[in-house]
Amino acid sequence: MKKFLVLIILVLIFSFANGNSIFSEIGFVESSEGLDNFSVGMGYTGIATTFRKNFSMSNPALNNTIYNAGFFTQASVDNLTYKISGDSFDKLVTNFPKAKVIIPLMKNTTLGFDFSQKYSYGLETSITDTLSEYGNYTSTTLLQGSVNQFGISITRNLSKLALGFKLGFNYGNKYNGLKINFEDNDLIDYESSYERIMKGINFTLGATYPISRFSFGGFYESALDLDSDNTETVEFTNNSNFDYTLNLESDYSLPSQLGLGVGYQINKEFYIESNFSQRFWTDATNNAMNERNTKLISAGVSFIPYRRKSLFPIRIGGYYKELPCKSNSSYVNEQALSLGFDVPLNFQKQGKISMAFTYGKRGNLSDNEREDSFFRFTVGFQSFDRWLNPQKYKRDKEIPEADEAYLEEWE
């Protein structure tokens, strides 16, 4: 058994990886900023944008930019490239979509419902090696998980000031699995897993305020304390006498977040914006994921042509993001550039399709001894329904002429 435990420690070395991020072994390093697709293409800005219909979920005060009933959904595909020890590996990952519905309740009051994946976690590692004393062995580690949120928000306009409140119902799971197979049949193969099932509630406060050509916005999202039901399982192939399962309860916390943004409408066609947000990871209880509070700085510009049918809306931008963890005793950072545009549709006044391309990189080989880069394609669709605003869309109809026989009866 002692020889076996030594092997378990040794196989925690990576040689092959695929999944969400090469740094996922540390924790939830992949997080969503809760932005609509227009904002993604504009450098992941948008928390202050009030000069367009903004379906972003991070700031509930942005609901007031949707005057009629509206619907938005978004999905993305990532092509990931991992680099470690001079080797590189590719992986294609499809991310769960976001969705949001806006319903006007009364004058100056709007109700919103949204669903998004707040944090994601995924990595599969495999190593095949030889130890002189034990022969060949293969070890596989599987990490999977996410934290999802269903939000209910309400927004109230007070003249130019808009205030929003969102209640978030969060749930998710976090699975760590390890499997070891020995080529020597005399050695016992081993498989273990540790799974968390988590749930909790938090809230978000938001505000927007336009002044002349400027637009200001900000939000505060409270910390998320999740109740966690945990199951630990250990199984030995062909030797069940050592198998066991433990069930226990614990807490799992994710940080509060503060975001601020300012935008400027240069003219009818050009708009620029810069955002700053900070997650307070040092208050969280996650080991290795509370090394520092993290910052995200983003900036972008959008071009929306008016009365230029030969052109279509386009935006560009980028961001710099800190991660709350270390690899090889050095902090991990992330940088990305993005490009977005709208697809012209015949029913553009009632809906549109927007696309965004993002190229980014996490960590670097020289400081962290590993890195990953991603090329992300994101597509979003938004529509504006008529069913809550029927009078606005009624068309004048011709009044039919009365039948002559009917008229004769009244003469």
N, C-alpha and C positions, 0 to 999 in steps of 0.2 A: 504493500500500500504506500509506503514512503517513496519508493521509486516512481509510483504512479503520480503522486502529488508533485514531485519534481518536474515531471513531464508537463503537467498542467500549467505550471508557471512558465516553462520554456516556450510553449506554443503561443504565448500572447504576442509574439513577434509577427509583424505583417509581411506578407510577400505578395498577396493578391488582394485587391479590394474592389468592391462595386457597391453602389447604393446611393446615399444622399450626399454625404461629404466624407472625406478621408478623416476628418476630425470628429465624426459622430461618436466615436468611442468615448469621447469626453462628455458629451451630453447633447442637448438641443441647440446645436450651433446654427441650424437653419431656421430663421424666423420670418414671419410675414409682416409687412408694414401696413397691411390692410388698405391698399390703394387700388383705384380702378385702373383700367388699362391705359387711359390717357395719361395718368400720372406716372405709370411705370415707364412709358416711353419718354417722359420728360424728366429722366434722371431720378425717379422715385421721389418726386416732390408731390405737392397737391393738397397738403393739409390746410392751406390758406386760400385755395382757389375758389373764388365766389363769382367769377366772370363767365362761368360756363356751367352746364349741368354736370355736377360732380357726385359720382356714386361711391367715393372712397368711404371706407368703414371706420378708419381710425378716429376721425373727428365727427361725432354725431351732429354737430351744428351744421354740417354741410348738407343735411337733408333739406334745408331751406332753399337750396339751389334747384330743386326739382319741384316745379309748380303743379304739374299734373301727376297722375299715377304713373310710376315708372318701374322698370325691371332691368336688372343688370346681372350678367354672369360672366365668369372668366375662368380659363383653364390654361395650363402651360406645359410645355415639354422641355426638359433639360437634357442636353448632351454633356456629360461630365467626363473630365479627364483627370485621373489621379496620377501623381508622381511621387515615388518613394524609392530610395536607394538606387537611383538611376534608371528605374523602370517606370513605364507609364501604361495605364489601362483606361479604357473607355466604357461608359455605361449610359444608357438612355433611360430617363426617369420621367414618368407622367405625374404631375402634381394634381391633387384633388381640387376641383373648381371652387371658386367663390361665387356667391349669389346674394343679391340684395333686392328688396321690394320696398318702394316708397308709396305711401297712400296719404293724400291730404285729408285731414280730419275736418278742419274748419279754417276760416280765414286766419292766416299767420301761424297755424299749428299743423305739423306733419308727423306722421307715424312711420317708422321704418322697421323692417325685419332683415336680418342678414345672417349669413353662414360663411365661415372661413376656417381655414386651417392655420392656427396661430403659430405653432411650432411643429417641426417634423424631424424625424430621427431615423436614419437608415444606413446600414453598412453591412456588407458581407465580406469576410476575410477568410482566406484559406492558405494553409502552409503545408507543404510536403517536404520532409527533411529526414535525415538519418542521424541517429545517435548510436555511437559505437557499441554501447552496452545493450541497447534495446532494439536496434534495427530501424526499419523505416516506419514512419507514422504520418498520418494526415490529420490536421486539425482544422475545423471550420467554426467560425464565430458568426452569428447572425444577430444583428441589431435592427429592431423595427419599432416604430411608434410615432405618435402624433398627439397634439393637444388641439382639439377643435372647439369652436365657439359658435353658439347660436345667440344672437343679440336682438334685443327689442329696444328701440330708441324712440325718443320723442323730442321734437324741436319746436321752439317758440321764437317768433320774430318780435323784437321790441324795437320798432323803427328800424334803423340800420343794423343794430346789434342782434345777432342770432345766438341763442343758447340751446345746447343739446345735452341730453342725458341718455346713457345706454346701460342697460342691465345685461351682463353677459353670463350665459349658462355654459360652462366649460366641462368637457369630458375628454378622456383619451386613454391611451395605454402606452406602456414602455416595456419592450421585451428584449432580454439579453439571453442568448443561447450559445452554448459551447458543446461541440461534438468532437471526439477524438477516436480515430480508427487506427489500430495497429496492424501492420502487415503480418506480424507474428501472432498466430492464433492462440498461443499460450498466454498472451497478455489480454487483459479484460478491456474491451472498448467502453467508453464513458460518454455520457450525455447529461448535461445539466441545463436548467433554464431558470430565469427569475423574471416574473412578469408583474407589472403594476397595472391596476385598473383604477383610474383617477377621475374625480369629479369635484367641482367647486364653482362658486359664484363670485364675480367681481363687478365693478362699475367703471364707467368712463364719463367724464365731464368735458364738454367742448364749447368753443365760442368762435365766432367770426365777426369781423367788423371792417367794412370797406370805407375808406376815406379818399374821396376823389379818385385818382387812378391807382391808389394803393389798396391792397387787401391784406388784412392781418387775421391770423387764425392760430389756435392752439388747443391742446387737449391734455388731460391727465387721466391715465388709466391706473386704477388701484392694483396693488399686488394681488397675486392669485395664489391662495392657499388651497391646495387640493387634498382631499381625503383619499388615501391610497390603500386599496386592498391588495395585498401582495401574496404571491404564491411562488415558493421555491421548490424545485423538483430536481432530484438526482436519480439517474438510472444507470445501472451497470449491465451491459449486454451479457446474457447467459449467466448472470449471477445476481438475481434479484434480492438476495439476502441483505445487500447493502443499500437497496433503494430506499428513498424516503421523500416525503412531501411535507412542507411546512406552510401554514397559512397564518399571516399576521397582518396587522394594520399599522400604518405610519402616515406621516405628512410629507407632502412634496410641494415646494413653493417655487413660484416664478415671479419675476420682479415687477415692480410698478414702473410706469413709463411716463415721461413728460415730453411733449412735442410742441414746437413753435415754428411758425412760418410767416414769411412776408412775400407778397407778390406785387408786381408793378405792371400796369397796362401801358406799354410804350405808345401804342396806337391801336386802331381797331384790329390790326392783323398780328401784332407781336406782343407776347406776354412773357415775362421772366419771373422766376420764383426761386427762393432758397429756403430750405428747411433745416431745422436742427432738432434732434431728439436724443434723449438719454434714457437708458434702462438701468435701474438701480440694483444690479446683481449682487452687490456686497451685502444687501439685506436678505438675500435668499439663503436657503440652507443647503443648497446643492454643492457637494464637494467638487472641486475643480472647476465649477461653473460660477464661482463668486470671487474670482481673483481681482476684478475691478468693475466699476461702473462703466458702461460702454456708451459711446457716442456714435451718432450717424449724422453726417453732414452731406446734404445733397443740393444740387442746383440744376436748373434746366430752362429752356426757352421753347416756346411754341409759336407756330405760324399758322394762322387760320385765315385763308384767303376769303375776302368778301367780294362777290360779284366778279370772280375770276374762275370761270368754269373750267379752264384748262389746267388749273392747279388744284391740289387737294391738301388738307391739313397735315402738318408734319411737326415733330418735336424731337429734340435731342437733349441729353443731359448726362449726369453721372453722379456717383456718390462714393464716399469713403466711410467705412464702417468698422468699428472695433468689435472684437468678440471677447467674451468674458473668461477666456481660458488661455492656458499656456501649452505649448508643445516644444519639447527640448529646452525648457526653462525660458522660452521667449514668447511674448504675447502674439496671438494670431489676429491678423487684420484682413479686411476684405475691401476690394475696390472693383468698380464696375462702370461701364459706359452703356448707354441705352439709346435706341432710336425707335420712334413710333410714328404711325400714320393711320389715317382713316380710309376705309374702303368706300368709294362712292356707291350709294344705293338710290334707287328710284324713289323709295319712300323715306328719304333722309330726314324729313321733318318728324317722322314718327319713330325712327330708330337708325342705328348705324353699327357697323362692325369696325373695331379698331384692332390694330396689330402692333406688337412691340418686339424688338430684338435686344437682348442684353448679353454683353460679354463681361464676365467677371472672374476674379481670382481670389482664393483664400490662402493665406500663409505663403511661405517661400522656402525653398530647399535649404538655402544657406542658414537661415535662422531657426526654422522649425523642423528641418530634416524631412519634410513632406509638404505637399501643396495640392490643391485641386483648382481647376478652372472649369467654368461652365459657360455654355452658349445656350441661352434660354429664348424660346419662342413662346410668346403669350398672345392669346386671342381673346377678345372680349366683345360681347354683344349687349347693346342696351336698346330698349324700346320704351315708348310712351303710349300707354293704353288710353282708349277713348271711353271705356265703360263707366268711369267715374265722372266724365265731363261730356255727357251726351249733347247738351245744348250747343256747345261750342262747335260741334262737328255736324250739326244738322244742316242739310242743304234745302234751299228754297225749292219747292215743288210746284209745278203748274196746277192750277185749279181746273179740274175737268168741267166741261160744259154739261149742263143739265140736259136730260133726255127730253125731246120735244113733247112726247106723249105725257110726261110728268108735268110739263109746264101747262099743257092744255087743260089738265084737271083743275088747275088753280086759276084759270082765266074766267 
